[in-house]
Amino acid sequence: MGIGAVLSSILAIVVALALVLGMAWGVIWLLKKLQDRQLGVAANGEGEAPIRFLRSMPLGQRERVVLLEARGETMLVGVTAGSVTLLARWPEGQAPAKPMPVPVRF
């Protein structure tokens, strides 16, 4: 096997790898555009996503409380393995009050 065969094999591998990486990038770009369209984000990125994650606090192994903002309205949601429950809602312009720290006694 000569040096020319080895170089042509390496070149073929490099070209195939570039082709596969280019196709993967194209598929990822297309999926992102489709996802943005479903979420209602403008093509130039100036649109605002309808749901914004603010904070989360775990309460157990599979339970947590999540603070979300959707279209200007702030919501506190309880999430478990089997359900999602709205716990509290604040209208647009009203933010939830900051909680007072609870002293811990030992």
Helices and strands as residue ranges (DSSP letters): H 3-39, E 51-58, E 64-70, E 73-79, E 84-90
